Amino acid sequence: MDTLSSEVTTRELRSRLSEVLGRAMYAGERIGVTRNGKLAAVVISAEDLEALEEFEMAQDVAAYREAVANDDGGRVSLDELRRELTR
């Protein structure tokens, strides 16, 4: 992952948790946590999480607006949907 500042193993994280949190909180670093050599999690700041959530919300709103704009007004009953799905 190109956006990671660095990586630590789960074992290292246990002994360096305070440092890792400080780097995420104050330096804005994104620190990957690996387990058995594979990326398992990423420590990010609360600010980064809020920005990601705002981005996701903006995407959801845009998708909703597109769906409304493309709505042809046609509706399908639940029974019709079930029949269509079981074909």
CYANA upper distance limits for C-alpha pairs under 8 A (distance plus 0.5 A):
  3 THR  CA     30 ARG  CA      7.56
  4 LEU  CA     29 GLU  CA      7.79
  4 LEU  CA     30 ARG  CA      5.47
  4 LEU  CA     31 ILE  CA      6.14
  4 LEU  CA     32 GLY  CA      6.78
  5 SER  CA     29 GLU  CA      6.09
  5 SER  CA     30 ARG  CA      5.87
  5 SER  CA     31 ILE  CA      6.20
  5 SER  CA     32 GLY  CA      8.35
  6 SER  CA     30 ARG  CA      7.64
  6 SER  CA     31 ILE  CA      5.62
  6 SER  CA     32 GLY  CA      6.72
  7 GLU  CA     31 ILE  CA      5.87
  7 GLU  CA     32 GLY  CA      4.88
  7 GLU  CA     33 VAL  CA      6.17
  7 GLU  CA     34 THR  CA      7.42
  8 VAL  CA     12 GLU  CA      6.31
  8 VAL  CA     13 LEU  CA      6.65
  8 VAL  CA     31 ILE  CA      7.74
  8 VAL  CA     32 GLY  CA      6.77
  8 VAL  CA     33 VAL  CA      5.57
  8 VAL  CA     34 THR  CA      6.66
  9 THR  CA     13 LEU  CA      6.60
  9 THR  CA     33 VAL  CA      5.93
  9 THR  CA     34 THR  CA      5.17
  9 THR  CA     35 ARG  CA      6.50
  9 THR  CA     37 GLY  CA      8.38
 10 THR  CA     14 ARG  CA      6.90
 10 THR  CA     33 VAL  CA      6.60
 10 THR  CA     34 THR  CA      6.59
 10 THR  CA     35 ARG  CA      6.44
 11 ARG  CA     15 SER  CA      7.47
 12 GLU  CA     16 ARG  CA      6.47
 13 LEU  CA     17 LEU  CA      5.61
 13 LEU  CA     20 VAL  CA      7.79
 13 LEU  CA     33 VAL  CA      7.97
 16 ARG  CA     20 VAL  CA      6.62
 17 LEU  CA     21 LEU  CA      6.55
 18 SER  CA     22 GLY  CA      6.62
 19 GLU  CA     23 ARG  CA      6.69
 20 VAL  CA     24 ALA  CA      6.78
 20 VAL  CA     31 ILE  CA      7.88
 20 VAL  CA     43 VAL  CA      8.30
 21 LEU  CA     25 MET  CA      6.43
 21 LEU  CA     43 VAL  CA      7.91
 21 LEU  CA     45 SER  CA      8.46
 22 GLY  CA     26 TYR  CA      6.18
 22 GLY  CA     27 ALA  CA      7.84
 23 ARG  CA     27 ALA  CA      5.47
 23 ARG  CA     28 GLY  CA      6.99
 23 ARG  CA     29 GLU  CA      6.22
 24 ALA  CA     28 GLY  CA      5.30
 24 ALA  CA     29 GLU  CA      5.07
 24 ALA  CA     30 ARG  CA      6.52
 24 ALA  CA     31 ILE  CA      7.63
 24 ALA  CA     43 VAL  CA      7.13
 24 ALA  CA     44 ILE  CA      5.80
 24 ALA  CA     45 SER  CA      5.56
 25 MET  CA     29 GLU  CA      8.08
 25 MET  CA     44 ILE  CA      7.82
 25 MET  CA     45 SER  CA      5.31
 25 MET  CA     46 ALA  CA      7.80
 28 GLY  CA     44 ILE  CA      7.74
 28 GLY  CA     45 SER  CA      6.80
 28 GLY  CA     48 ASP  CA      8.33
 29 GLU  CA     44 ILE  CA      7.22
 29 GLU  CA     45 SER  CA      8.21
 30 ARG  CA     42 VAL  CA      7.01
 30 ARG  CA     43 VAL  CA      6.28
 30 ARG  CA     44 ILE  CA      5.50
 30 ARG  CA     45 SER  CA      8.22
 31 ILE  CA     42 VAL  CA      5.99
 31 ILE  CA     43 VAL  CA      5.64
 31 ILE  CA     44 ILE  CA      7.29
 32 GLY  CA     39 LEU  CA      6.90
 32 GLY  CA     40 ALA  CA      8.01
 32 GLY  CA     41 ALA  CA      6.43
 32 GLY  CA     42 VAL  CA      4.88
 32 GLY  CA     43 VAL  CA      6.87
 33 VAL  CA     39 LEU  CA      6.36
 33 VAL  CA     40 ALA  CA      6.23
 33 VAL  CA     41 ALA  CA      5.62
 33 VAL  CA     42 VAL  CA      6.21
 33 VAL  CA     43 VAL  CA      7.87
 34 THR  CA     38 LYS  CA      5.58
 34 THR  CA     39 LEU  CA      4.80
 34 THR  CA     40 ALA  CA      5.67
 34 THR  CA     41 ALA  CA      7.49
 35 ARG  CA     39 LEU  CA      6.92
 35 ARG  CA     40 ALA  CA      6.44
 44 ILE  CA     48 ASP  CA      6.71
 44 ILE  CA     49 LEU  CA      7.44
 45 SER  CA     49 LEU  CA      6.94
 46 ALA  CA     50 GLU  CA      6.67
 47 GLU  CA     51 ALA  CA      6.78
 48 ASP  CA     52 LEU  CA      6.70
 49 LEU  CA     53 GLU  CA      6.66
 50 GLU  CA     54 GLU  CA      6.65
 51 ALA  CA     55 PHE  CA      6.68
 52 LEU  CA     56 GLU  CA      6.70
 53 GLU  CA     57 MET  CA      6.63
 54 GLU  CA     58 ALA  CA      6.66
 55 PHE  CA     59 GLN  CA      6.79
 56 GLU  CA     60 ASP  CA      6.70
 57 MET  CA     61 VAL  CA      6.65
 58 ALA  CA     62 ALA  CA      6.64
 59 GLN  CA     63 ALA  CA      6.61
 60 ASP  CA     64 TYR  CA      6.60
 61 VAL  CA     65 ARG  CA      6.63
 62 ALA  CA     66 GLU  CA      6.65
 63 ALA  CA     67 ALA  CA      6.62
 64 TYR  CA     68 VAL  CA      6.68
 65 ARG  CA     69 ALA  CA      6.58
 66 GLU  CA     70 ASN  CA      6.62
 67 ALA  CA     71 ASP  CA      6.47
 76 VAL  CA     80 GLU  CA      6.59
 76 VAL  CA     81 LEU  CA      6.94
 77 SER  CA     81 LEU  CA      6.76
 78 LEU  CA     82 ARG  CA      6.69
 79 ASP  CA     83 ARG  CA      6.73
 80 GLU  CA     84 GLU  CA      6.65
 81 LEU  CA     85 LEU  CA      6.66
 82 ARG  CA     86 THR  CA      6.72
 83 ARG  CA     87 ARG  CA      7.00
